[in-house]
Amino acid sequence: MRDNGRGGSSVINNYLDANEPASSEARPSRMHFHDNQRKVDYVLAYHYRKRGAHAGHGSPGHSLALISNGETGKERQAGDIELGPLDELEEQKREQREEFEHNLVAAGLELEKDVESKTQGSVFVRIHAPWQVLAREAEFLKIKVPTKKTYEIKAGGRLAKQFSAMVQRLSSPLQPRVPEHSHGRLKSLSYPFSREKMYLYNIQDKDTFFDNATRSRIVHEILKRTACSRANNTMGINTLIANNIYEAAYPLHDGQYDSPGDDTNDRKLLYQEWARYGVFYKFQPIDLIRLSSFLSCRGPKTEQSFEERLILKAFLLKFVNAYSPIFYVAFFKGRFVGRPGSYVYVFDGYRMEECAPGGCLMELCIQLSIIMLGKQLIQNNIFEIGVPKLKKLFRKLKDETDGGEADPTRSKQPHQWGLDYSLEPYTGLTPEYMEMIIQFGFVTLFVASFPLAPVFALLNNVIEVRLDAKKFVTELRRPDAVRTKDIGIWFDILSGIGKFSVIINAFVIAVTSDFIPRLVFQYSYSHNGTLHGFINHTLSFFNVSQLKEGTQPENSQFDQEVQFCRFKDYREPPWAPNPYEFSKQYWAVLSARLAFVIIFQNLVMLLSVLVDWIIPDVPADISEQVKKEKALLVDFFLREEHEKERAGEGAAGGARRSRGAAPSAGSQPGSPAPSSGSQHTNV
């Protein structure tokens, strides 16, 4: 046991001793350990129930003491009652937690946990990663960090400078009021962290060299690979949470978003400049969002492959569920109804559904407008606002019900880990991506039938951006910080929808609308090159005397007897050799429709390939900047290595001189040591 000398609490193996409750006055910081120096990088939470708390036997107040090797011993007393089923389950969970936490300590992490002073309740295990662990894991994960070398990106010429200055002046009201993390055009060269090349980095304070997102990322990686043999050799914190050994594992937010006064933190800035509807017209503070969290997740190859297959299956189910009514109206409704005298009946006398007199294209337009305005813009946003609030209220009521007696040692000022625990768990970006992908499908697949779909999508996304921002800042626990190269399989899905939309829109124009029949009539059957007589051209004749028994109209609306009626189709008249067969006009229109689909598809694909070739994936100025960064990085390495060698030679020469005669007052000093300050270069 050792005394930390801060606040008088004893620490055993980086834990608070359960026999000595911590003083609330000794913990003014809500994001640090009891010593107010070690930052909380990650939190594990679990619910405990002491022996006898549910059955009324045993000592409800026995204490747990942590011994120096990280194991937990419980003081046995005479007359202990044999463990019941629930007690035995709780004991197994406790032993698994202790082994897992002991393995975390063995990995170099420092832990601090609450005192189990009640018969039941929630316990928070705070985790801190010291510098040695951060440096080791940063090198292992090849995390890029800024070096001492900085450079300034200069505009190409005078005209470019003037244009850039004008754009900055015009867009200044649209810029969020946040600190410039990128310092304008001044940037730092980044290089993967290496403990052997510490001289490359401008390490002024080891506690702040790695930002909060990187620190939590490193701890999360350790949690994912730490094993627990008592839990069937379970690997990682996620499996332990799935087995109810722990309830939650999460990094902390940077503070409260609604803190009074001048207590400014990144979360508060995000709330003020990103998560409010009043700033909908401003640009998003991208740098601040990236520093706060990286909202994407990629794991090992097998895990990534499993996740991608799961996403693909979920998308296919969503695709069928979302678009099947639209496809039915566009391509199937009214296509297989038959004709007068030979209608298609299903389910014992029910005729197949037909489109309204205005045509299926109008019905498709109405249905898409209802989906884009009603479902996408109103229903989804209401659910995204209401459901998290209801879940938060339910979880708060559940915690109050299961909380047991009050803890007298608990501080009146809540800690950040307790506040974050009451938030909704972060479950990933799959639902957000899925919602945007489905919306992208509605906009692109049937834009020919509803050209206003992009406008409604834009209105929805203006609201969606701020709504999601508020949800991430105020309603969800902080996501784990993980850098990713791209959006993974979502890009393939977007690309597939884009290509598929070309075919679908070609068929909507050619089959669902009357665009092709009008062109065929105008250029092949019209006497004067106009559409006069087009409606009459699309109607076929039917002899009403050939109606089946029982299907004739009961009362005629005409004074005289009707012999023929007209219906919309291209069929031979009753007096033709092959009555009611498809006419030549039908085959001409069908050929024109298929020809249009082929031409339209190939033309759009050719244009997309042409645009893709004209506009490169990486702009030329970015490519040039990357090349200059590599050149500057090589030059910086060579200079630092040279200065390091000179410093070593100077130190060796000074040692030899110190063993000889004492240096005179006018002797030349040794070679200067490498500079620890930043080096600036203009590019």
N, C-alpha and C positions, 0 to 999 in steps of 0.2 A: 504494500500500500504506500502511496506517496501523496503528499499534500501539495496541491497546486499553488497554495499561497494566495489565492484570489477568492475571497468570499468565504473561506474556511471550510469548504466542502472537500471531502476526500474523494480521490479518483482511483478506482481499481481498474487497471487495464483499459483506460480511456472511458470507463463508465462512471456515472455517479453512484456512490455507495447507497444502497437502499436503506441503510440504517441511519443516514444523515440527510434529511430533507434539505433541498436547496432553498435558499432565501430568495424571495422574489425581488428584494432590493438589489441583490447582487447581479441581476440580469436585466440591465436597462435596454440592451439590444435585443430585438425580437428575431434576429437572423444570425446569431452567433451562439457558440457554446456558453457554458456557465462562466468561463473566464473572460468573455467579451472580446476575445482575440481570434479564436478559430471560427472561420465562417462555416455555416451549415450549407453543404453542397447538395445534400440529398436527404430524404426523409423516408423511413419505413414506418408504417402504422399497422397495429394489430389490436384486436380486442381480446382481453383476458377475462377469465372468470376463476376466482380462487376456489380452492377446494372447500366444499360445503356451502358455497354461496347459493346453490340451487337446490340442495337437499337438506340444508339445515343442520349438518353435522360437520365436525372438524373445526379447526380454528380458522376463522375468517380473516384473522389479522396476522398470520405468520409471515415472516419476511424472507426475501430471497437475497442471498449474499453472493456476489461474484468473486471467485478466487482468482489468483494471479494468472492461471493458465487459461482463463476465459471460460471455464466450466462453472456451472451453477450448482451449489450445494444447498440442500434444505435441511434445516435442523430438525431431526426426528425426535419426537417425544414419546414417552411411554403411553401406551393405550391408543396409538393411532389406529383409526378405523380403516379397513381395507377400501381401496379406491373403487368407486362405482363406475358404470360405463362412461358417463359424462366426465367424471374426474380423470379417468384413464385417458380419454381422448384429449382433454386439456393438457395432461402431463406429457403426452406424446408431442403435441404441438409445441409446448414449451421447450422440450429437449431438442426438437428440430430447429427452433429459432435460435437457441443457444449455440448449437453447432454451426449454423450458418453465420451467425454474428462472430463467432470465434474464427471462422475461416476468413471473414472480412478483415478482422484485426490482423490475422496472419498475412494477408495481402498488403498490409501497410496502412489501411484506413484507420481513422480514429473515430470512435463511436461514443455517443452519450445518450442515455435513455432515461425516461421518466421513472419515478418511484411508483411502484404498484401499491398504493396506500389504501385503495378501496377494495371492496369485495369483487367488483367487476368494473370494467371501463376500458378506455382506449389508451394505448401507450404509443409514444412517438420515439423512434430511434433515430437520432440525428447523426449524420455521417459527414465527416470532414476529411478531405484529401490533402495531406501535407505536400510540401514541395517535392520531396523525393518521389512520391507516388505520381504526382502530376508530370514531372519530368520524364519518369520511366514510361508512363502510358502514352504521353504525347509523342515520344520517340517511336514507340511501338505502333501507334495508330497513324504515324506520319502526318501529324497535324501541322498545317502551315501557320507560322506566326510571323509578325513583322520583324524585319531586321533593322539595324541602325541606318541603313541606306535609304534615303528618301530622294524622290525626284519629282519634278514639276512638269506636267504636260502642257506644252505651249501650243497655241493656235497656229495653223499653217501660215497665215499671212495677215496683212492689215485688214483686208475685207472680211476675212473669217473672224477676226477679233471684234470688229465693229458689229457684225451680224450676231455673234454670241452675246455681246454686251446688250444689244437691243432686245434679244430674246429674254435675257435675264431680267431686264427692266419690265418688260411686258408681263412676264410670268411671276414676278415677285409677289403679287397678291395671292397667287395660287400655291405658293410654297408653304409647307408646314413650318411652324415656328419651333424647330428642334435644333439642338446643337449639330453642327456639321461634323459628322464622324469621319468623313473623307477629306476634310479640310480643303474643300474646293478642288483645285487641280493638283494639290500636293498629295502624293501617295507614297506609301512605303513598299519596298520590295519584300516579298514574302518567301519564306523557305521552310521546308519541313524541320521541325524541332529536332535537335541533336545535342545530347549531353557532351559530346566531344567538341562541339563548335559553339560553346556558350559565348565566346567572344564576338560572335556575329550579331547577337541580339542585344538590344538596349534594355537590359533588365535592371530597372531602377528599384522596383519593389516586387519581391517574389509573390506577395499575397495578391497583387493586382495584375501581374503579368498575363495570366490566363483569365479571360473574362468569365462571367458566371455561366454562360451557355457552354463554354468549353469544359469548365470544371464539372458541371453536371453530366456532360457527355462522357467524360472519363470515368466518373463514378458509376454511371449506368453500364458502361462496358464491363467493369469489374463485377457488378451485380449480376450481369447476364451469364458470366462464365464461372461464377463461384458455385461449387457443388455442395450437396448435403447428403451424406451417406445414410443418415437415419431416415430420410424420406425417399428410400429406394434409389439412391444415387441421383437424386433430382439435380438437374443442371439449370441454374439461373433463377432469378427472382420471379419471373413470370409464371413458372410452374408452381412455385410456392404460393403465389397469390391465387392461382387456379385451384390449389388444394386447400385454400382457406387457412394456410399457416400465417400469412400476412394478409391484411385487407387492402393495402395500397402502398405504392412506391412512387414518389414524385419529387422533382426538384421544386425549389421555392420560387415564387414570384419575387421581383425586386423590391416589393413593398406594397403598400395600399394605394389603390388608384384614387381613392377619395379622401386621402389624408388631408387634414386642415393645415393652413399656413404655408410656409415655403419649403416644406419637406418634399423635395423634388426627387423623383426616381424615374427610371425608364418606363415603368408600367404606368405611372401617372401621366407622363408625356404622351404615351400611346393612347391613353384614354382621352386626353384633351385634343390631340391632333389627328387621331385616326378613328377612334371608336364612337364618335358622336355624329349624329345626323346633321348638326349644324356646320360641319366641315366637309360636306359631301362634294363641294366644288374644288377642294384642294387636292393636290397630289398626295399620294400615300408616302409616308416616311419610310422608304424601303430600307435605308441603312439601319434605322432604329429597330425595325421589325426583324432584320437579319441578326442584329446583335442580341435581341431578346430571345429569339428561338428560331430554329430551323424546322419548319413544319412539314418535313418529309421524313420518311423512314426507309432505310435500306439495311438489310442484314446480310449474313453469309449467302453463298450461292444457293444452297439448298433452301434456306428460308425465303430468299427472294423468289426463287422458282415456285415455291408453294404459294406464296402470296400472290404472284402474278396469275397463277391458274385459278386461285380462288376469286380474284377480281374479275377475270374473264368469265367465269361461270355466273357470278352475280350480275355482271353486265348483260349477259345473254338473257337471263331471266327478266331483268329490268327492261330490256329492249322489247321483248315479247309483250310484257305487261303494259308498257307505255305506248307502243306504236301499233299494236294489233288493231284497235278501233280505227286508227287513221288509215292503215293499209286496207282495211275492209271497205271503208267508204270510198277510197280512191280507186281501188282496182277490182273489187268483187261485188259491191252493192249494185244491183240492177243489171249484172252481166249474165246471169243464168236464170232469168225469169221465164224464158220461153216467149211465146207470142200469143195474140188472141186466138182462141180456139185450141191452143196447145200449151197452156201454161204449166209450169213446173210446180207441183204441190209436194209439201213435206208435212210430216206429223199429222197425218189423217185429215187433209183438207185445207192446210194453210199454204197460201201462196208465198213464193219468195219475195222478199222486200225489194221495192223499187225506189229509185231516187225521185225527188220532188220534180215538178215541172221545170224548175229552174236548172236542173242538172245536178250531178254529183259534185261538180267543182264548187258550187255555191255551198252545199252542205259541208264539204271539206273545209272551206274557208271559215264558215261559222264555228265548226268544231275546234279548229285551231285557234281562233280568237278566244273562245271560252277557255281553252287550256292555257294559252299564254297569259291571258289577263286574269282569269279566275284562279287557276291552280298554281301557276308559277309565281305570279306577282302577289297574290293575296293569301291563298291558303298556305303555301310553303313558308312564307315569312311569318304568318301568325303562329304556325306550329313551331318555328324556330325560336320565336320569342317566348311563347307560353310553356312549351314542354320543359326547357331547362329550369324555368322558375318553379314549375310544379315539382320537378324532381328535387330541386334544392330545398323546397319547403318540406317535402316528405322526408328527406334525409335529416333535416333539422329536427323534425318532430320525432323521428326514430331515435336520434341520438339523445334527445331529452328524455325519451321514455326508457331507454336502456342505460342511461348514465348512472343510475344508482344514486348513492349519497354524494353530497357535494364534497369536493376536495379542498380542505382548508389551506393546503400549500400552493394551490393554483393562483397564479398572479391575476390581479384584476384586469391588467392590460393583456389582452390575448396575444399570443405569439403568432408569427407568420405561418408556422407549420400547422397550427390549429385552424387558422383562417383558411388556408389552402385545402385542408382536409375536408372542410364543409362544402367545397366546390365540386362541380360535376367532374368525374374522371375523364381524362383525355383518351379517346379511343381511336385516334388516327384520323387521317384526312380522306379515307375512302368514301364516306357519305357525302362530303363536300365535292370531291371530284365526280362522284356518280351523278350528283344533282346538276353540275355544270355540263357533264357529258350528255345527259338526257336533254337538257335545254339546247345544247348545240345541235343535237339531232332534230329537234322540232324546228329550229331555225333553218337548217341547211337541207334537210330531206324534203321538205314540202314548201320551200320558200316560193316556188312558182305559183302555188295556189293561194298563199297568204303572204304577200310582199311586206306587210307591216310587222311580221314576226321579229325581225331584227330590232325594230324600234321598241317593242314590248320587252324584248330580252335586255336591251340597254337600260330601260327603266328599272327592270327587275334587278339588274346587276348593280346599279347605282345604290339601291337600297341594300342589296345582299352584301356588298363590300363592307358597309358600315355595320350591318347587323352581325355579320361574322366577326368583324373586328371587336365589337362589344362583347360577343360571346367568348372569344378567346381571351380578352383582357379581364372581364369581370365574372364570367360564369364558369370557366373551365380551369382546371389545374394547368400549371405550366407544362407545355410539351417538352419531351426530351430533345436535346439539340443534336441533330445528326446531319452532316453534310452529304449532299447527293449530287451526282453528276447530271441527272435529268429526272424527268417525271416517270420514267420506267414504262410499263406497259400502257399507261394512259396515252402516251404519244402514239403508239401503234393503233389504239382504239380510235383516237381522233383522226388519224390518217385514213383508217379504214372507213369511218363514217363520211369523211370528205369525198373519198372516191365513190362510195356507194350512193351518196347524195346526187352525184352527176347522173347516174343511171336512173334513180328514182324520179328526179325532176324531168328527165327526158321522157319517161313514160307518163308522168302527170300531164305534161304539155301535149304529148302525142295521143294519149288514150283517154284521159279523164276530161280534158277540155275539148272544145270544138275548133281549136286552132287549125288542125290539119284538114278536117272536113271543109272548113271555110276556104282554105287555100285551094283544095282540089276543086271545089265548085267554082271558085272565082276564075281559075285559069284553065279549067277543062270543060265545064258545062255551062257557064254563064255566057249569054249572047252578047252582052255589052261590057264584060269585064268587071261587073259590080257584084254585090251580094244580094241583089234583088232577086227574090225567088228561092233563096237558100232554104228557108223553113219548109216550103213545099217540096223541095228536092229531098229533104231528109225524112219525109213521111211516106209510109207504104200503105197500100189499100188492103182492106179485109172485108169479105162478104159476111155480113151479120147473120145470114141464114146458116152459116157453118158453125155457129156457136153450139157448144155441147148442151144437151138438155139440162136445164136447171141453172145455167150460167147466164142466160139472157137477162138484160135489164127488165125489171117489172113494169116500170112506167117510162115511156119515152118523153123527152122534153121538147120534141118537135111535133108540129101539127100533122105533117105527112109522114108516111112510112119511110124509114131509112133503110137503104139497101147496102151501102158501103160506109165503113168508118175508116179513119186514118190512125196509124200508130207510128211511133218514131223508130224506124229501123230501115235498113237497106235490103228489101226483099222484093221478089217478083210479085206482080199483081195476081189476083185470082184467075184472070183470063189468060195468063201466060201458060206455055206448055208445061213448065215446072212451077206451079204456084207455090208461093211462100218460101221458095228457096232463096239463098243469098244471091243478090243481083251483082252485075258487073261493077256498079258503083261501090259496093261493099268491098270487093277485092281491090279496087283501085285505091280506096281510102286506107285499107289495111296495109297495102304495099307502101303507100306514102308514109304511114305512121312508122313502120319498121325502118324505112330509109331515113326518116328524121332522127330516130333514136340512134342509129349507127353514126350518122354524120355529127349529130350534136355531141355524143359521147366522145368521139375521137377528136373533135375540134376543141372541146373544153380540156381534155387530157393533154392535148398538144400545147395549148396555151399555158396550162399549169406547169408543164415541164419547161416551157420557155421562160416563164416568170421565175421558176426555181433556178434556172441557169443564169438569168440576168442578175437576180438579187442573191448574193452569196449568203451562206449561213453565218459566217463570221465577216463583219465589215472589214474593208481594207485597212482603215485606220486602227481598228482593234488588232488585226494581225500584225501591223507594223509596230504597234505598242508592245505586243507580246515579244516580238523579236528584240526590241530595244531593251525590254526588261531582262531578257536572258543575257544579252550582252553586258548590261550593267551588273547583273548578278555575278557573272564570271569575273569581270573586272574587280568587283568588290571582294570576291573570295581571294583572288590573287593578291590584292593589296593587303588584306587582313593577314593572310598567311605570311607575306613578306615582313610586315610589321611585327608579327609574332616571332619570326625567326630573328629579326634584329633585336627584339627585346630579350630573347634568350641569349644571344651572343653578348649583349651588353651586360646582362646579369652575370654571365660566366666571366667576362673580363673584369668586372668589378670585384668578383670574388677573388680572382688571381691577384689583383692589385692590393686587395685588403690583406692578403697573406704576405705581400712584399712591403715596400716602403709606403708610408702614408702619403696620400695625394696632396700636391701643393694647392695653394688657393687658386692659382690660375689655370689648373688643369681642366681639360675639356670634359664635360659630363658624358655619361654613357648614352647609348641610343635610347630615344624616347619609347615608352611603352605604347601599345595600341590605344588609340583614343576610344573612350567609352561613350562619347557623345554621338549624336546623329550626324550623318554625312549627307549633304544635299547636292543634287545634280539637276541641271535643267535638261529636259529632253525636248 
